[in-house]
Amino acid sequence: MSHRVLVTGGSGFLGSHALVQLQEAGHQVRATLRNLGKADRVRDMVVQGGGDPDAGLSFVEADLERDDGWAAAMEGCEFVLHIASPFPSSVPSDENELIRPARQGALRVLGAARDAGVKRVVLTSSFAAVGYGHPPRTEPFDETTWTDLEGRAVTPYVTSKTLAERAAWDFIAEEGGALELAVVNPVLVLGPVLGPDYSTSIRLVQRLMDGEMPGCPRLAFGVVDVRDVVDLHLRAMTDPAAPGERFLAVSGKVMSIAEMSETLRERLGEAARCAPRRQLPDWLVRLVGLFDAELRGRRPGGVGGEPAAAGASEGVGRGGLRADRAGWRCRRRPAVSPRTLRPVPPRGPFAPPRSPRTLRRPTSPRRSASR
């Protein structure tokens, strides 16, 4: 069945892939942009992803920090994928630079969706709202876990994602009316880039390939392919059991930065010749962080900067029980292109052979007719 879907942040890394997959599923898609001058660039990104910019794709101007434009953006939409949110490459001097637009933006979108009679909003949160601030643990992180904002190693970004998601659930409980909410919590999102605006996660890979990092910090992250994250959003959008649920998106075990660097060198050869080979001692990472804004918010030690815990790599990967129930399976490890801007085929440096899914997303009438 075809629906009209609003995507916030349509010019971003995740948002642009959402536009493509929604089109492939036969939906009418509207995307919000802070500046409509970016519309042509987003159309080019859709083409790069294999979509058709003239097939039911429209744009509206709206900013998370202003009320203007949101009523028009929501008009006639049945579903909203709220993907737009600040994701900095470095720690801001004032944490409210992240917290305010993330929290108030989520509430602004939810309020406009409720007022417009939207059926369901799928909010893009993060593992940042799940697995930070905890002491070392052996039990898995899953969708029932929340970040402890009083714990250590909690950065402004982690705070912003946690408070924004908490505020969204509170809004639904207290003021949401008939509006439904589902939340997707991805780990580090990698994969093919469709345009020139780098996400912070892709910037990490670019820095490795360009030799901008003197070595590999002792950090590890859960990883997931951007196309699989979008697929989970679409399932959460239409699955009758999705409202009121969080969906943890992760592909297998965590990867250390050293493993990422090694994989890039092995798979990309000359294009990744500058990727660092040595691992930096923790004291040096802290020292470099005094001068490198992108490292300042990271703490050596384990998953996403958290202390490594026995079972954490398997535990994070096992957390997606609700995602499994929605029929979601990761098809690949994230793919990364040699030059970041160049799209890659489905099988990239981090992509093992695909495994079949147990369930498929419902096929649109348009796609069925073409078979």
C-alpha positions as CSV (number, residue, x, y, z in Angstrom):
1,M,0.0,0.0,0.0
2,S,1.3,3.4,-0.9
3,H,1.5,6.1,1.8
4,R,2.6,9.8,1.9
5,V,5.6,9.9,4.2
6,L,7.5,12.9,5.5
7,V,11.2,12.6,6.1
8,T,13.0,15.2,8.2
9,G,16.6,15.9,7.3
10,G,16.3,14.6,3.8
11,S,19.7,16.0,2.8
12,G,21.6,14.0,5.3
13,F,23.5,10.7,5.1
14,L,20.6,8.6,6.6
15,G,17.8,10.8,5.3
16,S,18.9,10.5,1.6
17,H,18.9,6.7,1.8
18,A,15.5,6.9,3.4
19,L,14.2,8.9,0.4
20,V,15.5,6.2,-2.0
21,Q,14.0,3.2,-0.1
22,L,10.7,4.9,0.4
23,Q,10.5,5.5,-3.3
24,E,11.4,1.9,-4.1
25,A,8.6,0.8,-1.8
26,G,6.1,2.9,-3.8
27,H,5.5,5.7,-1.3
28,Q,4.9,9.4,-2.0
29,V,7.8,11.2,-0.2
30,R,8.1,14.7,1.1
31,A,11.4,15.8,2.6
32,T,12.1,18.8,4.9
33,L,15.2,20.9,4.3
34,R,16.4,23.9,6.3
35,N,17.1,25.6,3.0
36,L,15.2,24.8,-0.2
37,G,18.3,25.8,-2.1
38,K,19.6,22.3,-1.3
39,A,16.7,20.6,-3.2
40,D,18.6,20.1,-6.4
41,R,21.5,18.6,-4.5
42,V,19.2,16.1,-2.8
43,R,17.6,15.2,-6.2
44,D,21.2,14.3,-7.4
45,M,21.7,12.2,-4.2
46,V,18.4,10.3,-5.0
47,V,19.6,9.6,-8.5
48,Q,23.0,8.5,-7.1
49,G,21.1,6.0,-4.9
50,G,19.1,4.6,-7.8
51,G,15.9,6.6,-7.2
52,D,13.8,8.9,-9.5
53,P,13.7,12.5,-8.3
54,D,10.5,13.1,-10.3
55,A,8.6,10.1,-8.9
56,G,6.5,11.7,-6.1
57,L,9.3,13.4,-4.3
58,S,8.7,16.9,-3.0
59,F,10.4,19.3,-0.6
60,V,9.3,21.8,2.1
61,E,11.4,24.2,4.1
62,A,11.4,23.6,7.9
63,D,13.9,24.1,10.7
64,L,14.0,22.2,14.0
65,E,14.5,25.4,15.9
66,R,11.5,27.3,14.4
67,D,7.8,26.6,14.2
68,D,7.4,27.9,10.6
69,G,6.8,25.4,8.0
70,W,5.9,22.3,10.0
71,A,2.2,22.5,9.6
72,A,2.6,22.6,5.8
73,A,5.2,19.8,6.0
74,M,2.8,17.4,7.8
75,E,-0.3,18.1,5.7
76,G,-1.7,15.0,4.2
77,C,1.1,12.7,5.6
78,E,0.3,9.4,7.3
79,F,3.8,8.7,8.6
80,V,6.8,10.7,9.6
81,L,10.5,9.5,9.7
82,H,12.1,12.0,12.1
83,I,15.7,11.6,11.2
84,A,17.0,15.2,11.4
85,S,19.2,15.9,14.5
86,P,22.5,17.5,15.2
87,F,25.5,15.1,15.2
88,P,28.7,17.1,15.7
89,S,32.3,16.0,14.8
90,S,33.6,17.6,18.0
91,V,32.5,18.5,21.4
92,P,30.8,21.9,21.4
93,S,31.7,24.6,24.0
94,D,28.1,24.8,25.2
95,E,26.3,21.4,25.4
96,N,23.0,23.2,24.9
97,E,24.0,23.7,21.2
98,L,23.2,20.0,20.9
99,I,20.6,19.4,23.6
100,R,18.2,22.3,22.7
101,P,17.7,21.5,19.0
102,A,17.6,17.8,19.5
103,R,15.0,17.9,22.3
104,Q,12.9,20.9,21.2
105,G,13.1,19.7,17.6
106,A,11.7,16.3,18.5
107,L,8.9,17.9,20.4
108,R,8.2,20.3,17.6
109,V,7.9,17.5,15.1
110,L,5.7,15.4,17.4
111,G,3.4,18.3,18.1
112,A,3.0,19.2,14.5
113,A,2.4,15.5,13.6
114,R,-0.3,15.1,16.3
115,D,-2.0,18.3,15.1
116,A,-2.0,17.2,11.5
117,G,-3.5,13.7,12.3
118,V,-0.3,11.8,11.4
119,K,-0.7,8.1,12.3
120,R,2.9,7.3,13.4
121,V,6.3,8.9,13.9
122,V,9.4,6.8,13.7
123,L,12.1,8.7,15.6
124,T,15.8,8.1,14.9
125,S,17.5,8.0,18.3
126,S,20.8,6.3,18.9
127,F,22.7,3.7,20.9
128,A,23.9,6.9,22.7
129,A,20.6,6.8,24.5
130,V,21.0,3.1,25.4
131,G,24.5,2.1,26.4
132,Y,26.5,4.9,28.0
133,G,27.3,5.9,31.6
134,H,27.2,2.3,32.8
135,P,29.8,0.5,34.9
136,P,31.5,-2.6,33.3
137,R,28.9,-5.3,32.8
138,T,28.6,-8.7,31.3
139,E,24.9,-8.7,30.5
140,P,23.8,-7.5,27.0
141,F,22.6,-4.0,26.3
142,D,19.1,-4.2,24.8
143,E,16.1,-1.9,24.1
144,T,15.1,-1.9,27.8
145,T,18.4,-0.2,28.7
146,W,18.8,3.5,29.1
147,T,21.9,5.6,29.3
148,D,22.8,6.8,32.8
149,L,23.4,10.5,32.4
150,E,25.0,10.6,35.8
151,G,27.6,8.0,34.8
152,R,31.1,8.7,33.4
153,A,32.1,9.4,29.8
154,V,28.7,11.0,29.0
155,T,29.3,13.6,26.3
156,P,26.9,16.4,25.2
157,Y,25.9,14.3,22.2
158,V,25.0,11.4,24.4
159,T,23.1,13.7,26.7
160,S,21.2,15.3,23.8
161,K,20.1,12.0,22.3
162,T,19.0,10.6,25.6
163,L,17.0,13.7,26.6
164,A,15.4,14.0,23.2
165,E,14.2,10.4,23.2
166,R,13.0,10.6,26.8
167,A,11.1,13.8,25.9
168,A,9.5,12.1,22.9
169,W,8.2,9.2,25.0
170,D,6.9,11.6,27.7
171,F,5.1,13.6,25.0
172,I,3.4,10.6,23.6
173,A,2.3,9.5,27.1
174,E,1.0,12.9,28.2
175,E,0.1,14.8,25.1
176,G,0.3,12.5,22.1
177,G,-3.4,11.7,21.7
178,A,-3.8,9.1,18.9
179,L,-0.3,9.6,17.6
180,E,1.9,6.5,17.7
181,L,5.7,6.5,18.2
182,A,8.4,3.9,17.4
183,V,12.1,4.6,17.9
184,V,15.2,3.2,16.1
185,N,18.5,3.2,18.1
186,P,21.4,2.6,15.6
187,V,25.0,2.2,16.6
188,L,27.8,3.7,14.3
189,V,26.2,4.0,10.9
190,L,28.4,3.4,7.9
191,G,27.9,2.7,4.2
192,P,27.8,4.3,0.8
193,V,27.6,8.1,0.7
194,L,25.2,9.7,-1.8
195,G,26.3,13.3,-1.6
196,P,29.0,15.7,-0.3
197,D,27.7,16.2,3.2
198,Y,29.6,13.8,5.4
199,S,28.1,12.4,8.5
200,T,30.3,12.2,11.5
201,S,30.6,8.5,11.2
202,I,31.8,8.7,7.6
203,R,34.2,11.4,8.7
204,L,35.9,8.8,11.0
205,V,36.5,6.5,8.0
206,Q,37.8,9.4,5.9
207,R,40.2,10.4,8.5
208,L,41.6,6.9,8.7
209,M,42.0,6.6,5.0
210,D,43.6,10.1,4.6
211,G,46.1,9.4,7.4
212,E,44.8,12.3,9.5
213,M,45.0,10.1,12.6
214,P,48.5,9.3,14.0
215,G,47.3,5.9,15.1
216,C,44.3,4.0,16.2
217,P,42.7,4.9,19.6
218,R,41.7,1.9,21.7
219,L,38.0,2.3,20.9
220,A,35.4,0.0,19.5
221,F,32.0,0.5,18.1
222,G,29.0,-1.4,17.1
223,V,28.5,-0.9,13.4
224,V,25.5,-1.2,11.0
225,D,25.0,-0.4,7.3
226,V,22.9,2.7,6.5
227,R,20.6,0.8,4.2
228,D,19.8,-1.7,6.9
229,V,19.0,1.1,9.3
230,V,16.6,2.6,6.8
231,D,15.0,-0.8,6.2
232,L,14.3,-1.0,9.9
233,H,12.7,2.5,9.9
234,L,10.4,1.3,7.2
235,R,9.4,-1.8,9.1
236,A,8.8,0.3,12.3
237,M,6.7,2.6,10.2
238,T,4.1,0.0,9.1
239,D,4.4,-3.0,11.5
240,P,1.3,-3.1,13.7
241,A,3.4,-4.2,16.7
242,A,5.9,-1.4,16.4
243,P,4.2,1.5,18.3
244,G,5.6,1.9,21.8
245,E,8.8,0.0,20.9
246,R,12.5,0.8,20.6
247,F,14.5,-1.0,17.9
248,L,18.3,-1.5,18.4
249,A,20.1,-1.6,15.0
250,V,23.5,-3.3,15.1
251,S,25.3,-5.7,12.8
252,G,27.1,-8.5,14.7
253,K,30.0,-7.8,17.0
254,V,31.7,-4.5,17.6
255,M,34.7,-3.4,15.5
256,S,37.7,-1.6,16.9
257,I,39.2,1.3,15.1
258,A,42.3,-0.8,14.5
259,E,40.1,-3.5,12.9
260,M,38.5,-0.9,10.7
261,S,41.8,0.5,9.6
262,E,43.1,-3.0,8.8
263,T,40.0,-3.9,6.9
264,L,40.3,-0.7,4.8
265,R,43.9,-1.5,3.9
266,E,43.1,-5.1,3.0
267,R,40.1,-4.4,0.9
268,L,41.0,-1.1,-0.7
269,G,44.7,-1.4,-1.2
270,E,46.4,1.7,-2.5
271,A,43.4,3.9,-1.8
272,A,43.8,3.2,2.0
273,R,47.6,3.1,2.1
274,C,47.6,6.0,4.7
275,A,45.3,4.2,7.1
276,P,47.3,3.9,10.4
277,R,48.8,0.6,11.5
278,R,49.7,1.1,15.1
279,Q,47.5,1.4,18.2
280,L,47.9,4.5,20.3
281,P,48.4,4.2,24.0
282,D,45.5,5.7,26.1
283,W,47.7,8.5,27.6
284,L,48.6,9.6,24.1
285,V,45.0,9.7,22.9
286,R,44.2,11.9,25.9
287,L,47.1,14.2,25.0
288,V,46.2,14.4,21.3
289,G,42.6,15.1,22.4
290,L,43.8,18.4,23.9
291,F,44.5,19.5,20.4
292,D,42.1,17.4,18.3
293,A,38.5,18.4,18.7
294,E,37.2,15.2,17.2
295,L,39.0,13.0,19.7
296,R,38.3,15.2,22.7
297,G,34.9,13.6,23.3
298,R,36.2,10.0,23.0
299,R,37.5,8.0,25.9
300,P,39.8,5.0,25.3
301,G,38.6,1.7,26.6
302,G,35.9,-0.2,24.6
303,V,32.5,0.0,23.1
304,G,31.9,3.6,22.0
305,G,34.5,4.8,24.5
306,E,32.9,2.8,27.4
307,P,35.0,0.4,29.4
308,A,35.3,-2.9,27.7
309,A,33.2,-5.6,29.4
310,A,33.2,-9.3,28.9
311,G,30.3,-10.2,26.6
312,A,29.8,-6.6,25.5
313,S,30.5,-7.3,21.9
314,E,28.1,-10.2,21.7
315,G,25.7,-8.5,24.1
316,V,25.2,-5.4,22.0
317,G,24.6,-7.6,18.9
318,R,22.0,-9.7,20.7
319,G,20.0,-6.8,21.9
320,G,17.8,-6.4,18.8
321,L,15.1,-8.8,19.9
322,R,12.3,-6.4,18.9
323,A,13.9,-5.8,15.6
324,D,14.0,-9.5,15.0
325,R,10.3,-9.7,15.8
326,A,9.7,-7.1,13.1
327,G,11.4,-9.4,10.6
328,W,14.6,-7.3,10.3
329,R,17.9,-8.9,9.5
330,C,21.2,-7.2,8.7
331,R,22.2,-8.1,5.2
332,R,25.7,-6.9,5.3
333,R,28.5,-5.3,7.3
334,P,28.7,-1.6,6.5
335,A,30.3,-0.8,3.1
336,V,32.7,2.1,2.8
337,S,33.9,3.6,-0.5
338,P,37.5,4.4,-1.3
339,R,36.9,8.1,-1.7
340,T,33.8,8.4,0.5
341,L,32.0,10.5,-2.1
342,R,31.9,7.7,-4.5
343,P,29.0,5.2,-4.1
344,V,29.9,1.6,-3.7
345,P,28.2,-1.7,-4.7
346,P,26.3,-3.6,-2.0
347,R,29.4,-5.7,-1.2
348,G,32.0,-3.3,0.3
349,P,35.0,-3.6,2.6
350,F,32.9,-4.5,5.6
351,A,30.4,-6.6,3.7
352,P,30.4,-10.4,4.1
353,P,28.2,-12.6,1.9
354,R,24.5,-11.8,2.4
355,S,22.3,-13.9,4.5
356,P,18.6,-14.5,3.7
357,R,16.0,-12.7,5.7
358,T,13.2,-14.6,7.4
359,L,10.7,-12.0,6.5
360,R,10.4,-9.4,3.8
361,R,9.1,-5.9,3.9
362,P,5.6,-5.8,2.3
363,T,5.9,-5.3,-1.5
364,S,4.3,-2.2,-2.9
365,P,1.6,-2.4,-5.6
366,R,3.9,-0.6,-8.0
367,R,6.7,-3.1,-7.5
368,S,4.4,-6.1,-7.7
369,A,3.0,-4.9,-11.0
370,S,6.5,-4.7,-12.5
371,R,7.2,-8.4,-11.8
